[in-house]
Amino acid sequence: MIKRLALGLMGLLIVGLIAGFNWGLPTLELGVPSVLYDINGQEITKLNPENIAQADLNEISDYVEKAVIATEDQNFYSHHGLDFKAIARAVWVNLTAGEVKEGGSTITQQTAKNLYLSQERTIWRKLKELVYTLALEKRYSKDEILAMYLNSIYYGQGATGIEAAAQTYFGKSARDLSLAESTILVGIPRRPAYYDPYRYPDHAKTRQKVILKQMVDESMITSEEAEQAEKVPLVYGKSSNLQGDAPYFSQMVADYLVEKYGAPLVFGGGLKVYSTLDLNMQQAAQSAYNAVMMEQKPDLQAALAAVDPATGHIRAMIGGRDFRTAPFNRAVDSKRQPGSAFKPFLYSKALEMGFTEADMLMCEPVTFTQKGTSDYTPRDYGDEGYHYRSFTLKEAIMVSDNVVSVRLNEAIGPENTAEHARRFGFEGPIKPYLSLALGTSEVSPLEMASAYGVFANQGRLMPPLAVIKVLNDDGTVLESNQVQAQTAVSAENAYIVTDMLMGVMQSGGTGSHLAGQVGRTSAGKTGTTQEYRDAWFVGYTPELSCAVWVGYDSPTQSVGAPGGRISGPIWSRFMHQALADYPSREFSAPENITRINMCLDSGMIATENCPRSLSGAFISGTEPQDLCIEHRSFFDWRWEWRIPNDSGNEEREDIKENDNRPKQERDWMRWLPGQRRR
């Protein structure tokens, strides 16, 4: 601590000495735009905010000026560049909190840093900042410095300067901003991605309340004005000019870089940013998206996220229909209920607890009593609501039976299901309700694509990754990234779930109509929420996992179609085009997997007489052992007997009815086979 104080005092002494000389400010150089590349080295876009606008102070709303001064530098018009009271207060607050919670930089200091310096945190950089701060105060008036500050700050969405921000978020000039609008914009620069009102309106409103309170405390507005401003409904307008083939992805990367390196370096430092996006797949995504969405209502939105299951690399991303008018990234930032697309995580837990594809549960009316809330009676889609028959678990997920899924969730415990689902990388809360089986916890398309990738990647989770490497203008590597695999489930569990989801794509499954469009082995699941408010399709091949969501920004509006009918076609078109140059591959089965042709009506080994049968995957030793009794002919009946062998263990032997062995040699006998029902 003593060493730091000594260095600080020495720095201030040096600055004081230097300030006595007539040192000039550096010449402002035009920034070199950073370039964003795809996985193949193709240029996606230049990270150069075309959305830059300058404004004189008399062309900016007084509310903006007051909000900035109240928030950033209450003594701006009385100090000479450095506010020692603010510095002392910040030191005390930070020491008391044990972390950096408050800064002591003045508006002049921030202007010096924005215009002339990088974001590096070194003593030398801080000393230069102090020198330039004093030089700015000596050369320019306070109003000129405030205007320079407001014109150099980055406001997110590619907007630099308050005029550009006003146009970007509200479609108006900075001079016309209201108190409510001004305080929203002034709150953004502290953390542009976090306080972006397009992406996180709740965060922006929370920050707005803080700023309004500070303005009241500084007697710049009244309490009544602050309360009224808080209640004003805000209508956002125009977006930024950042375009290219992947504007939503590019904006996400730009936000990440600005948060880490600062806007001046990102938008003028000539960085080379190598990303995980594949432009060919991105163009395939846009083509598939347009083919389906151009026929829909103009305010209906959709999002697509695709990842490589083996690496976590984000290969394609679409966050909405038009980035220019709706830059909110629904692929990443929108959390919606996934409906039945969540069921694979439930079935994965069931397999882990000893259930198999052949186990059977009944679909019939059933009511569950719940503590602290009303009773719960699940239903299937359709007028009837129930099938009134038993399903094997494989067929239940193929046809997306809701009643079976809720009964299964009740059997294994919603807490166990929720805990299991968290292993797949979901960041938000997964609530342990019975209805969790039907996808009532909210998730994003990117989370779903990544989570399904676990099944394609033999049980290993690879968290989504967007940026592989960042180089500065002289080739120095600023960062290099790769994700570490996290084991979520066993390879056997992942393969059996994949086998069940392959059934969804086969005849009788809810995604069977999409299989021909994909043109290769695939697995997937439809998802539709109540009253068709959200429509999903999530699916994968060994090379690619993709989630598609379709819905309205207002969660009360109905899409009017299930996921398989509106989201599914986007998914299947994309998968077909994106993988056109890749050889078709099968999912790799672990060595201890046994395949059995099972009867869908009994869950037993199918015979030639079974009218409905399907191949199923089982961990060796858990597969059905008995031939189906429900569909056998009269002449196929056999007795089963068991006799002790030399070691005392039982050996089973099947004999025909006319076997003449004496009855006393048998321990017991029964008809073949016993049915496995739960």
N, C-alpha and C positions, 0 to 999 in steps of 0.2 A: 504494500500500500504506500509506504514512504517513497519507494522508488518511483512509483507512478506519479505521485504528487510532485516529486522533484522534476520529473520529465515534463509534467504539465506546466509547472512554473517556468522552466527553462524555455519551453515553447512560447509561452506568452511573452517572455522577455525578448526573445528573438523577433516575434511579431511586432512588438512595440518599437524595437529598433528599426526594423525594416519599414514600418509605417511612416517613419520620419522622412524617408526618401520618397522622391516622386516616381515610384515604380508604376508602370502602366499595366493594364490588363492584357492577357494573351489575346491574339487575334482569333476570333471565332472561325473555325474551319467547318466547311460543309461536311456533314457526316457521310460515311460510306455505308450503304444499306447492308444489313446482314442478309444472308441467303439461306433458305431452308431447302434441304435436299431430301429425296426419298431414299428408300433402301437400296436402290440401284444407281444412286448418284445423279438422278435426274432432278433438275430444279423444279421445286413446287411453286415457290413464290419468293419475292424479296420482302424481308421484314423491315420495310421502310414506310413509316406511316404517311401515306399520301394525304391523310386527313389532318393537315396542319393549317391553322389560320391564326393571323395576328390581329389584335384589336388594341386600340388606345384605351386608356383608362376611362375616358368619357363615353366609350362605346360598350362599357360593361356595367351591368346592373349594380347599383349601390349595395344590394343585398349580398352579392358575391364578395365585394370588398370587406364588408362588415363581418361576414361569416369567416373569411380567411383570417382576418386580424384577431377575431375573438378566439379562433381555434389554434392558430399557429404562432401568433406573436402579439400579445395584448399591448406591449410597450413599443410597437414598431415605430411610431412617430416621435418617440422621445429618446430612444437610444441611438448610438452612433455605429450600429452594426453588430455589436455584441451586447447581450442582455445578461449581465452578471447575476442579477437577481434570479432570472429564469434558470441559469446554469446551476446556481446553488440549490434552488428548489428541486430541479431534476435530480441532482446528485443525492439529496436527502431522500426523495421519493424512491429512487432506485436502490439506495442502500437499505432503506427500511423494508422494501419489498423483497430484497435479495435477488432481483432481476431487473433488466432494463424495461421500465414501464413508461418512462417519460423522457423526452429529449429537450435539450435547452437551446437548440439551434433557432436563430432568428430567420425571418423571411429573407433577409439579405444573405445570410449564410447559405440557405437552401438554394437561392438563386445562383450564387457563386458555384456551388457544387453542380447544379443542373447544367449550367452553361459551360463550365471550364474543366470539370474534374470527373473522374470515374467513381465507381461505388466501392473501390477497395478501402479497407479499414486499416490504415497505417498512420503512424504519427506524422510522417512526411506529407501525406495527403491532407491531413487535418491542418498542418501548418500552412500549406498552400491555400487551403480554404479560408483561413483567417486573414492571410495577406490579401487575397482577392476580395474578401468581404470589406475590408477597410478601403480598398481601392474603389470598389463600387460606391460606397458611401461618399467618398471624396469627389467622385466624378459626376454622379447622378443625384437627382432629387428623389425624395421618398416616393412620390407618385410614379416616377419613371421606374424605380426599382420594383414597386408593386406590380406595375404593368409587365415588366420583364418576367417576374415570377409567374404571374397568371398565364403568360404566353408560352412558358417553357415547361410547365408541369404536364405530366402524362396522366390522362384520365381514363385509360383503358379503352378497349374496342378500337385501338389504333389512333385515338384522338389525342393530339398534343395541343395544349392551349385551351383556354376557356371557351373561345368562340367555336372551335371545332367540337368541343364537348357538348355545347348547347345544341349544335346542329345534329350531332350524333344521337343524343339521347332524347331531345325534345323537338327537333326539327324547327328550331327558331334561333334568332340571334341572341347573343349574350346580353344585349341591352334589354331584352324583353323577358328575361327570366324572373319568375316570381320568387317570393321568399321560400316557398316549399321546394321549388326546382333548384334554386341556388344552393340550399343547404344539402340537397341530395348530391349535387355535383362536387361541392367542396369536400364532402366526405370521402370521395372516391380515391384521391391520390395516395392516401395513407397505405392502402392495400388495394390496388386497382382490380385485381381478380376477385378478391373477397367481397368488396363493396360494390361490385358491378350490379346495378339495379336490374339489368336484363336477366342476369344469371341468378342473383340472390337478392330479390327485392326485400326480404325480411332483414337481411344484414344491412342493406342500404338504409332502411327505415330506422333501424336501431342506431346507426351512426348519425342519422339526421336528428334524432331526438337529443343526442349528446351535444351536437353543434347548436341547436336551438337553445338549449339550457345555458350553454356558455355565452351566447349572445344576450340572453336575459340577464345573466350575472354581470355582464359588462355594460348593462343598461343601453344596449344597442336596439333592442326591441322590447316590447312589453310581454308579460306572461300571456295575455289574451292573444296577441299576435302569434306567439309560439304555439299555443294550443290549436289555434285555427289552422296554422301551417301543417301541423301534424295530421290533421283530419282531411286535408285536401287530397282527393284521389288523383294520382299521377298517371298520365297517359304518355307512354314513351313512343317516340317517333322513329326517325331515321337512324340507320346503323352506320358503321364505318365503311370505308372503301376497300378494306382488305378482301380480296377475292381470290382468283386462281382456281385450280381444280379441287382444292380441299380447304375452303375458307374456315370451316368450323374447327378442323384439326389444326390449321395454321394459327388460328386465334388462341386455341388451347396451349399450343407450344409457346406462342409469344407471351401469354400471360405467365407461364411457368418461368420463362427466361427473365422477364421484367422483375418478377418477384425475387429472383436470385441475383441478377446482375444489375438491375436498374435500367430504366428506359433509354438513357443516353447511349449506353453501350450496345443495347439490343438493336436500337433503331438507327444508330449512326456509327457503330464500332466495327463494322465489316466482319462480323462473326460468320463462320461457316457452321451451320447446324445440320447434322446428319440425323435424320429421323427414321422411324420404323415403317412409315407409310409406303405402300406400293402404289405408284400412280396408275399402273395398269388395272389393279384391283379397284382403286378409287373410281376410275372411269367406268368400270363395269358396274360398280355400286350405283353411280349416278344414272347410268343408262337404265338399270333395272328399276330404280326409284322413279324416274321420270315416266317410264312406260306404264306404271300402275297409278301413280299419284296425279298425273295430268288429267285423268278422267274423274278425279274426285273433286269435292267441293273445295274452293280456294282456301278456306280457313282450316281444313283438316290437315293435321301435321303428321309427320312420320320421322323416325330416326333409325339409323342403322349403325351398328358397330361390329367390326370383324377383327379377330385376332388370330395369330398363329399359336395353336395350343402348346407347341413345343418350346417356344421362346417367350411368349407373352407379348410379342410385337404387335402393335396396332397396325393393321394392314389397310383398313378403310374406315371412314367415318362420315356420316351425314347427320347433322344435328337439326335439320328442319328444311322446309321447302325453299326458302329464299333468305340467304344470309343478310342481304342488304336491308330487308324489312323486318326480319325476325332472327337476330343473331344469337338468341338464347340457344345454347347447345343441349338439345334434348337427349342426345346420345350419352352425355356424361352427367349433366346437372339435373336432369328431370328424374324424379323418383316416382314411379307409378306401380300399382299392384300388378304382378305378372300373371295372376289367374292360375290356370292349370299348368302353365309353363314352369311353375315352382315344384310340381309333383316329383320330378326325378330325385330331388334332394331327400324327400320323404322316403321314397322307395329305396334309395341308397342306404339310409339308416335302417330300414326294415331288413335289408339283406345283411347288414352288419350284425343285426340282432338275431339272425338265424332263420328268417323267412327265406323262401325261394320263389322263383317264378311260378312254380306249380301250386303253391299254397292258394287256398280259395277263401273268398269272403263274399257274403251275401249283399246284394243290392236290394233293399226293401226299406220301407219307412222305419226310421229309428230316431229316437229323441235322446239327447244327452243333457244331463243336468250339470249346470256350471255354477260354481260358487260366485256370488256377488253379481250375477247377471242372469238374464233370462235363459230359458232352455234353448237348446240349439237343435234344429231338425234340418239336416242337409238334404238337398234335392239335386237331381241331375237336370240337365237342360232338356227342354221339350215339354209338351203339354202333360205327358204322363208323369214324369218326375222320377220314375223308378223302373228297373228292369225286372224285378221280382225273380231273380235267379242268382246263382253264384258265379263268380268270375275267378279265373286264375289271376294272379297279380299281373302277369304279362298282358293278358287281354284287357284287364281293367285299365292299365295305363295306355294301351293302344286306342281304346275307345274313350278314354278320359272320363271314367266313371267317378263322379264326385263322392257318392255315398261310400263306396269301397275305400276311397282315399281317406275320408274322415274316420271311418272305422279303423283303418290301419294306423292313423295318427293317434287315435285314442288307445290302441293296443300297445304302441311303443312309447307313448308319452310325448305330449307336445314339447315339454322341456328338452327331451332328448332330440327331437326333430330340430328345434331351434339351435341347440348347441352344435349339432352336426352341420347344419346349413352354414354356420359361421366359418367353418373350415374352408369354405369355397371362396372366401375373399370378400364377402359382403361387408360394407363399411357401416351401413345404417343399422338401426335396431331390428332384430328378428324376434317378433313377439310370440311367445309360446302359447298360442291359442289353438283350439281344435280346428278353427277355420284356416290356420296356417297351411294346412294341406291344400287349400284352394288358392293359395297365393295372396294372402291379405297383408303381408308386409311389403313395403315399397322398396323398389330396387331400380337401378338404371340399366339401359340396354348394354352399356359397356361392362357392367358388373355381370350381367347374365351371360354375355358372350364369353367372358373370362371363366365364369363358374362352369359352364358347359364344357369348356376346354379341358377341365380336369378329367372328364370322362374320356375325352379323345386322347389324353396324354397319360394314360395308364395310372390315373389317380394322383398325378402331381399337378399342383397349382403353380402357374407362372403368372405373377401379378402383371397387369397391363403396363407396357412401356412405350413411350412415345419418342424419346430422344436417346439416341445411341451415343453420340459424341458431339462436343462443341469445341471448335477451334477459334482462337482470336485471329486478328488480321495478320499476325506474323507466323501463324501455324502452331502456336503453343496450344496444347490440349488443356482446356479449362475443365472439362469433365468427360468421363467415359463411363457408360452405364451398361450393366446387364443384371438381370434379375436372377435370384436364387430360387431353385425349385423348392416347394414346400409340399410335403406329402399330406394330402387331404384324406384319401381313402386308399385301400389296397388296390393293386392292379386287377385282382379278381372282381372286386366290387365294381370298379369302373367299367370293366368289360361286360359284366352282366347287365348293368344299367344301360350300357350302349346297345346290347342285344335287345333289351326291352324297347328302347327308343327306335331301333331299326324296325321293330314291329309296327310302330306308328306310321312308318313310310310304306308298309306293305298293305295288301288288300285287307280291308276292314278297319284300318287305322285312320285316324283323323287327318293324317298328312299323306295318305296314299295317292291323292290326285297330284301331288307335287313331285313324286319320285321320277316320273318320266321326264320332267323338265330339268331336274338336276342331272340325270344321265349317269349316275355313278352311285356306289354304296354310300348311304348317308343315314344319319340318325337325327331325330328332332322331336319337338313337342309344340303343340298349339297352346295358346293361352287366351282366354277371354274372361273379362271381369263382368260383374253384374250390370245388366242393362246395356251390355256391349260398349261400355265406356272406354275400355282399353283392349286393343287387339294385338296379340303377340305371335311371333313364331321364332323359336330359337332352335338351331340345329347345327350339325357339324359333320365334317369328314375327317380323316386322319390329318389333313393339312390345314384345315381352316374351321374356325367356330364363329358363327354369326348370329346376332340377335336383331330382330326388326320389331319395332313398336309403332303402332298407328293409333292416333287418338287426337282429341282436341286439347288445347292448352287449358281450357276449363274442364275440370274432371266431372262436371255434371252433364256434359253433352254426350250423346250416344253416337258411336261410329256406325251402328246399324248393321254390322257384319261381324262374324266370328274371326278369330285370328287366322285360322287356316284359309279363309277366303280372301282376306285383304292384305295381311302381313305375309302370309305364306308365299304368294306369287312374287313379291319383291325378293324374298329370301331365295327362292328356287332359281329365279332368273339370274340373280347375282352369283350364286354358287356355280351355276353352269358357265357363265361367262368368265368369272374370276379364275376358275380352275381349268379352263379350256386347254391350256398348254401343259397341264400336269397329267402324268399317267394316273389312271384310276388305281386306287389302293384299297385293300380290305383292312378292317380293324384287326390288329394283332391280338390273338387270344393267348393268355398265360397257359403254361404247360398243364396245370392241374384243373383245367376246365373240361367238363364232359358235356356233350350235346345229346339231348334226348328228344325224340318226337313225342310230344305229350298231347293227350286229349284235353281239349279246352272245356269239356263238360264235366270231367272228373278229376283232372290234374294228374292222372296216371299215365303210364306208358301207353301210347296210342297203338291200336291194332288196325288192321285193314278195314275193320267194320266201323271205326269211329268216323262220324260225318264231319267233325271239325277238329283238326289237329294242327299243331304248330311246333316248329323246332324251338327248343329252349336251351339256355346255357346254365350250367350248375357247377359249383365247386365240387370236384370229384368226391363222391361219397354222400352228397346231399340230394342227388337226383332221385326221382321216383323209382321205386324198386318193383312195383307191381304192375301187371298188365291191367288195362281198363276192363272193369266188370260190366259197365253200363251198356256196352255195345258189342258184347261177345255173343256168338251163336250158342245154341244149346249143346252142341258137341264139343265146345271148347272149355266147358267147366272142368276144373281140376281140384283135387284136394291138395292141401299143403300139410306136410307133417315135419316135425323136427325131432331128431334123435340126438342124444349126447354122444360126442366122439370121445376118443381116448383121453383128451385133455380136459374133458368135462364141459367143453363149449358146445353149443348147439349147432348142428348143421341142418340146413333146410333142404328138403327134397320135395319136388312136386310129383305127384303120381296121378294116374288116371283113376277114374271112379271104380274100374274093375280090378284094381290092384288087390291082391289076396294076402297082403302082409297082415299079421295079427294085430288087432287094435292095441294090445298091451305094449307093443313096441313103440307106440307113439306117445310123446309127452302130451301133445294136444294137436288138434287139427281145426282148420277153419276154411271157409270158402275164400278163394282168391278173387280180387285183392281187397284189402281194406282201403277205404276212401280217406283221403287227407283233407279234412275240412276244418276250418276254424270258426 
